[in-house]
């Protein structure tokens, strides 16, 4: 009489599971993108070994003073102003060319001074920065269109000067135009350390 063999339960071979888990981990690490917070883009001036001058005097008419209190209210040249009016007043200051007595003598001399309260809302700060950049973009576009007889604005000139697909003569021409616009309208924004300005 033949003996019956008791068959045990079949086991799953798990020896390669660790390798599979490791490969999946590497796959997800390589393919996953992580969102990164971006700050405000500011190009800082080139570093210089020379100490700054002891006494820098700016004519009051060349300085546009913007104060922001803890209640996110703007005071421009000691007058209350709404945020949506800021861009126009900055353009007026930059493009005055000595016409009005309370604004800049020339775009090269124009300086924007911004001072925030420590309690100023970050969103308000960003909106103010956007208004200042938009004002500079508008006056630079206008001047660039004048230089190019209406064919290119400042943004297009900037893109042209950085475009590696264009031949070097075209890029150099765009780079020269870009420098002319920047020399005519240099971006001079002075930001003081936040202080307690208070609010109403």
Secondary structure, 3 states (H helix, E strand, C coil): CCCCCCCCCCCCCCCCHHHHHHHHHHHHHHHCCCCCCCCCCCCCCCCCCCCCCCCCCCCHHHEEEEEECCCCCEEECCEEECHHHHHHHHHHHHCCCCCCCCCCCCCCCCEEEEEEECCCCHHHHHHHHHHHHHHHHHHHHHHHHHHCCCCCCHHHHHHHHHCCCCCHHHHHHHHHHHHHHHHHCCCCEEECCCECCCCC
